[in-house]
């Protein structure tokens, strides 16, 4: 493993503008740089690089990060590979930690498995043309499917001979170690002997994002009814079935360009669509769709269209995938092909133009698809329709994006013929339970966030309140990300001060609060709290939040700070003043919210003298605190309550 000190040296040395300039033509604009985004097609530059913050951000496609994440995204490297790339660029010697010999040994094994798989791919491919069995069976099958020589080469197709140990003999003769062939899953033990894992099968190599062969899938050519039609390599040190998407290497550029990914069930569907010049297509690699596979696709687009057979099995498969993707915050649409058809067969019968037109006409948003399907099954039975509504409500509650959820609630209200307020109430009940379960928050806190009574406010009032909360709390996160490690006048670190000041007022935004907890843990361990950690965080949502918060100066209007009562200036020399000002505004905002809530409670107990006295006393105390903070900030607070 790369030592922490080496990671710090690499990150400190890597100048974002120099790293990006190796791949993008940058032009100076003020203190920053702009250029055409390398991650999506554009004519007007929306890709910004900030040397002072050490980050890049595209305001067209939304991608952003630091030098390490840029290399990871552009070159499809993992984190250690990106660090080593930068270390090489800046001539930094890397210090290894842990058992260096073991780490080196593990790396050598993985490298050997890649080499062996590459050899196996070429061996299987050569069988198609260099052996009579390969020509008569494997090549004949591929020609029957209509695959061109270009597609055979593009997808590295091959054939495994029927002889039980043909590949093993060839590999050993070429100097490959018997034990490594086993580790690669290419040979297996049968009785007392080792034999080839694949035989009598057309071979489909499985590639990772870097284009390296990590495993194989094989389609049987014989008539053995006991054998499965397709089998995949066993999992190895370089192949995890649940995380691999078939065709992603060949499709990644087209997916990014089209900003959409078609997802099919079969390997031949992918190849047929590529042959029909529809290249933004992948398959789930012989397994039910997994969250890991969705995350791989999300690296290139948030828009996924499922192409499934129209038979009952296809419909059920679509629903399973939809439910899982709902929680991944992916824009999902569904196309059900005619019963008995798949993309491969439909293309062969009807051609590319008809296939594209069919997709255009029949593409449905996942919720439309699910609602129509369930309502059809329910018929005119009112109890079954009630079950359908409950099912749809559960799906709506899984949608993490509040704007999308709001729009889909409105649409579901129409399609289900039920009041929008009813759906909102039921969704909020589920969200309230989720919040309690995930955070362990007391009931009053969950009720405050997901309270049916809050729906009495107009949409504009609700949006304004949520917006104010968000930007106030974003200001706190921004303080910690930019200044957390710096010291105040008394020597106290900014993070220590901020954590102490907000401990009585936890953030309403769940993800912000999770970031606060993680920052606190870093601080306790004596580690640096800054944006570099969160830009490279394993959780995508934390990376997105970090980039959004620290990239504010690129795209905010001049009145943004006054509108949302956030007063952070960009020069770091003013950070001490910024810290105090932002904390005071945050506390003032919390107190004002408390006063509004107290006033509502006062109205609700009208006529009860004892309760009225209590809430009036609380109101006076809140007024006192608000006045004190308002004076220190020079802020007029009365307008807040008009």
Secondary structure, DSSP 8 states (H G I E B T S, - for coil): -B-HHHHHHHHHH--HHHHHHTTS--EEETTEEEE--TTS--SS--EEEETTTTEEEETTT--EE-HHHHHHHHH---HHHHHHHHHHHTT----B-S-HHHHHHHHHHHHHHHHHHHHHHHHHHHHHHHSHHIIIIIIHHHHHTT--HHHHHHTT-EEE-SSTTHHHHHHHHTT--HHHHHHTTSEEEETTEEEES--SEEEEEEE-TTS-EEEEEEEE-S--TTS-SEEE---BTTB-GGG--BTHHHHHHHHHHHT-EEEES-HHHHHHHHHTT--SEEE-TTS---HHHHHHHHTT-SEEEEEE-SSHHHHHHHHHHHHHHHTTT-EEEEEE--TT--HHHHHHHHHHHHHHHHHHHH-EEHHHHHHHHHHHHHTT-HHHHHHHHHHHHHHHHH---HHHHHHHHHHHHHHHTS-HHHHHHHHHHHHHHHHHHHH---HHHHHHHS-GGGGGS-HHHHHHHHHHHHHHHHHHHHHHHHHTTSB-TTS-BHHHHHHHHHTTS--SSHHHHHHHHHHHHHHHTT---SHHHHHT-SSHHHHHHHHHHHTHHHH--TTHHHHTT----S-GGGHHHHHHHHHHHHHHHHHHHHHHHHHHHHHHTTT-HHHHHHHHHHHHHHHHHHHHHHHHHT---GGGG-
